[in-house]
Amino acid sequence: KGGAAPGSIGSLVKAIQPAVDKARTQPGDLVDNVVRANVAMVVQQLKSSEPLLAELVKKGKLTVDGAVYDLDDGKVAILP
């Protein structure tokens, strides 16, 4: 606990840390909140990705939507 994560896990943890930080301030299930916050952040990153994606989004030629796949029931929830 508290040490360096093995392999690529450290880079994954670093990538989702902003979502974890945001989710900790929200009521409800922490894991669910982290997943949803991470999806929202990735959607924003994709929408603003230069040079191609951001331009297509601005022109209305591309939309980027986030979704969560539920492993328990196999359903996909499109996030607002």
C-alpha positions as CSV (number, residue, x, y, z in Angstrom):
1,K,0.0,0.0,0.0
2,G,1.3,3.4,-1.0
3,G,4.1,2.0,-3.1
4,A,4.7,2.1,-6.8
5,A,2.1,0.2,-8.9
6,P,3.5,-2.6,-11.1
7,G,3.6,-2.5,-14.9
8,S,1.2,-0.1,-16.6
9,I,-1.1,0.2,-13.6
10,G,0.7,3.4,-12.4
11,S,-0.1,5.2,-15.7
12,L,-3.7,4.0,-15.5
13,V,-4.1,5.3,-12.0
14,K,-2.5,8.6,-13.0
15,A,-4.9,8.9,-15.9
16,I,-8.0,8.4,-13.8
17,Q,-6.8,10.3,-10.7
18,P,-8.7,13.6,-11.7
19,A,-11.9,11.6,-11.9
20,V,-11.3,10.0,-8.5
21,D,-10.6,13.4,-7.0
22,K,-13.9,14.8,-8.5
23,A,-15.9,11.7,-7.5
24,R,-14.8,11.9,-3.8
25,T,-16.8,15.1,-3.4
26,Q,-20.0,13.6,-4.7
27,P,-22.6,11.6,-2.8
28,G,-23.4,8.0,-3.8
29,D,-21.2,5.1,-4.8
30,L,-17.6,6.1,-5.3
31,V,-16.8,3.6,-8.0
32,D,-19.8,4.5,-10.0
33,N,-19.1,8.2,-9.6
34,V,-15.4,7.7,-10.7
35,V,-16.5,5.8,-13.8
36,R,-19.0,8.5,-14.8
37,A,-16.6,11.3,-14.0
38,N,-13.8,9.6,-16.1
39,V,-16.2,9.1,-19.0
40,A,-17.2,12.8,-18.9
41,M,-13.5,13.9,-18.8
42,V,-12.6,11.6,-21.7
43,V,-15.5,12.9,-23.8
44,Q,-14.3,16.5,-23.1
45,Q,-10.7,15.6,-24.1
46,L,-11.9,14.0,-27.3
47,K,-14.2,16.9,-28.2
48,S,-11.3,19.4,-27.8
49,S,-8.7,17.2,-29.5
50,E,-6.8,19.2,-32.1
51,P,-6.5,19.5,-34.9
52,L,-9.2,17.2,-36.4
53,L,-11.8,16.3,-33.8
54,A,-12.3,19.7,-32.3
55,E,-12.9,21.2,-35.7
56,L,-15.4,18.5,-36.7
57,V,-17.3,19.0,-33.4
58,K,-17.4,22.7,-33.9
59,K,-18.8,22.3,-37.4
60,G,-21.4,19.9,-36.1
61,K,-20.1,17.0,-38.2
62,L,-19.1,14.9,-35.2
63,T,-20.6,14.3,-31.9
64,V,-18.9,12.5,-29.0
65,D,-21.0,10.8,-26.5
66,G,-20.0,8.9,-23.4
67,A,-21.4,5.6,-22.3
68,V,-21.0,3.1,-19.5
69,Y,-21.3,-0.7,-20.0
70,D,-22.7,-2.6,-17.0
71,L,-20.9,-5.9,-16.6
72,D,-23.8,-7.3,-14.4
73,D,-26.6,-6.9,-16.9
74,G,-24.9,-6.2,-20.2
75,K,-26.7,-2.9,-20.7
76,V,-25.1,0.3,-22.0
77,A,-26.1,3.6,-20.5
78,I,-25.5,6.7,-22.7
79,L,-24.4,9.5,-20.3
80,P,-25.8,13.0,-20.6
